[in-house]
Amino acid sequence: MAEIFAEQWMQKMKEEWNKEPALANELLNLDFNSTIAYGFKDEDEPRGILVIEKGKAVLGTTFIDQKCNWDLRASKENWHEWFNNPPGMMAVGMAYTSRKLQFIKGDYTSMIKDPRMAGPFLKSFTVMGRV
């Protein structure tokens, strides 16, 4: 398996994202466009980036100074834990509050309060677990 958030891993994540109706279709209905960066806590830059257009992942690659709307960080151990056991709403809230999951960029509070966004966000952890 490729290193998490490396180019090959991000390409596979893009494929898995598009196979998941709870992501691609739900976000299409919201006309969701975003660039999401992923990485590790205590690193200056994220490792990988996923570009979403109208709910569909169109690019999964390594991060090289791209502008992003979201930048999510956690320890490698926490990411692996969530890949193996995708968190629910309460677990994500606790991870955010305890700073195990950090939003370097993006508004966690407004996203998680919108059920149309919260569901797909939680489903993204399931998708990452398939990579």
C-alpha positions as a Python dict, from the first residue, in 0.01 Angstrom:
ca = {
    (1, 'M'): (0, 0, 0),
    (2, 'A'): (122, 350, -79),
    (3, 'E'): (211, 594, 198),
    (4, 'I'): (-102, 782, 307),
    (5, 'F'): (-153, 1111, 127),
    (6, 'A'): (125, 1033, -126),
    (7, 'E'): (35, 1077, -495),
    (8, 'Q'): (-65, 714, -559),
    (9, 'W'): (-273, 710, -240),
    (10, 'M'): (-449, 1035, -334),
    (11, 'Q'): (-525, 905, -684),
    (12, 'K'): (-687, 596, -532),
    (13, 'M'): (-880, 818, -292),
    (14, 'K'): (-1013, 1017, -589),
    (15, 'E'): (-1137, 693, -748),
    (16, 'E'): (-1298, 571, -426),
    (17, 'W'): (-1460, 913, -365),
    (18, 'N'): (-1630, 898, -704),
    (19, 'K'): (-1757, 543, -641),
    (20, 'E'): (-1936, 653, -323),
    (21, 'P'): (-2287, 792, -393),
    (22, 'A'): (-2307, 943, -42),
    (23, 'L'): (-2022, 1172, -146),
    (24, 'A'): (-2026, 1241, -518),
    (25, 'N'): (-2405, 1250, -564),
    (26, 'E'): (-2485, 1429, -239),
    (27, 'L'): (-2227, 1698, -306),
    (28, 'L'): (-2334, 1730, -669),
    (29, 'N'): (-2678, 1830, -540),
    (30, 'L'): (-2506, 2108, -341),
    (31, 'D'): (-2295, 2216, -640),
    (32, 'F'): (-1998, 2158, -407),
    (33, 'N'): (-1659, 2274, -535),
    (34, 'S'): (-1358, 2265, -308),
    (35, 'T'): (-992, 2187, -274),
    (36, 'I'): (-921, 1973, 32),
    (37, 'A'): (-571, 1924, 171),
    (38, 'Y'): (-479, 1641, 407),
    (39, 'G'): (-173, 1599, 621),
    (40, 'F'): (-15, 1544, 957),
    (41, 'K'): (-14, 1759, 1267),
    (42, 'D'): (307, 1945, 1338),
    (43, 'E'): (409, 1958, 971),
    (44, 'D'): (427, 2292, 791),
    (45, 'E'): (248, 2176, 476),
    (46, 'P'): (-19, 1917, 401),
    (47, 'R'): (82, 1601, 215),
    (48, 'G'): (-203, 1542, -31),
    (49, 'I'): (-478, 1732, -202),
    (50, 'L'): (-816, 1640, -347),
    (51, 'V'): (-992, 1875, -589),
    (52, 'I'): (-1371, 1845, -598),
    (53, 'E'): (-1586, 1993, -876),
    (54, 'K'): (-1964, 1961, -852),
    (55, 'G'): (-1920, 1683, -598),
    (56, 'K'): (-1685, 1476, -812),
    (57, 'A'): (-1317, 1431, -731),
    (58, 'V'): (-1126, 1546, -1040),
    (59, 'L'): (-772, 1544, -904),
    (60, 'G'): (-593, 1357, -628),
    (61, 'T'): (-224, 1433, -596),
    (62, 'T'): (52, 1551, -367),
    (63, 'F'): (37, 1899, -224),
    (64, 'I'): (268, 2148, -398),
    (65, 'D'): (165, 2496, -286),
    (66, 'Q'): (-191, 2471, -421),
    (67, 'K'): (-451, 2701, -269),
    (68, 'C'): (-703, 2506, -66),
    (69, 'N'): (-1039, 2566, 99),
    (70, 'W'): (-987, 2299, 364),
    (71, 'D'): (-671, 2171, 532),
    (72, 'L'): (-728, 1877, 766),
    (73, 'R'): (-453, 1748, 992),
    (74, 'A'): (-414, 1467, 1242),
    (75, 'S'): (-141, 1233, 1359),
    (76, 'K'): (-61, 934, 1140),
    (77, 'E'): (-193, 710, 1419),
    (78, 'N'): (-525, 895, 1435),
    (79, 'W'): (-569, 886, 1058),
    (80, 'H'): (-511, 507, 1058),
    (81, 'E'): (-752, 465, 1349),
    (82, 'W'): (-1023, 652, 1157),
    (83, 'F'): (-953, 460, 836),
    (84, 'N'): (-1003, 131, 1024),
    (85, 'N'): (-1299, 253, 1228),
    (86, 'P'): (-1465, 555, 1060),
    (87, 'P'): (-1583, 802, 1324),
    (88, 'G'): (-1939, 915, 1376),
    (89, 'M'): (-2056, 1265, 1458),
    (90, 'M'): (-1973, 1241, 1829),
    (91, 'A'): (-1624, 1097, 1771),
    (92, 'V'): (-1541, 1369, 1516),
    (93, 'G'): (-1664, 1635, 1758),
    (94, 'M'): (-1444, 1493, 2032),
    (95, 'A'): (-1147, 1468, 1796),
    (96, 'Y'): (-1195, 1831, 1695),
    (97, 'T'): (-1236, 1953, 2054),
    (98, 'S'): (-929, 1761, 2172),
    (99, 'R'): (-732, 1883, 1867),
    (100, 'K'): (-671, 1529, 1741),
    (101, 'L'): (-835, 1653, 1420),
    (102, 'Q'): (-727, 2002, 1325),
    (103, 'F'): (-879, 2227, 1063),
    (104, 'I'): (-587, 2448, 961),
    (105, 'K'): (-818, 2593, 698),
    (106, 'G'): (-1196, 2563, 669),
    (107, 'D'): (-1486, 2622, 905),
    (108, 'Y'): (-1556, 2301, 1097),
    (109, 'T'): (-1842, 2453, 1299),
    (110, 'S'): (-2049, 2571, 1004),
    (111, 'M'): (-1984, 2250, 809),
    (112, 'I'): (-2079, 2012, 1088),
    (113, 'K'): (-2399, 2207, 1167),
    (114, 'D'): (-2522, 2162, 809),
    (115, 'P'): (-2659, 1806, 778),
    (116, 'R'): (-2615, 1823, 400),
    (117, 'M'): (-2239, 1867, 455),
    (118, 'A'): (-2189, 1667, 776),
    (119, 'G'): (-2304, 1337, 623),
    (120, 'P'): (-2063, 1351, 329),
    (121, 'F'): (-1781, 1467, 558),
    (122, 'L'): (-1828, 1162, 780),
    (123, 'K'): (-1856, 936, 475),
    (124, 'S'): (-1518, 1063, 353),
    (125, 'F'): (-1352, 871, 639),
    (126, 'T'): (-1512, 548, 516),
    (127, 'V'): (-1381, 621, 167),
    (128, 'M'): (-1030, 686, 301),
    (129, 'G'): (-1047, 348, 473),
    (130, 'R'): (-1093, 178, 133),
    (131, 'V'): (-770, 320, -9),
}
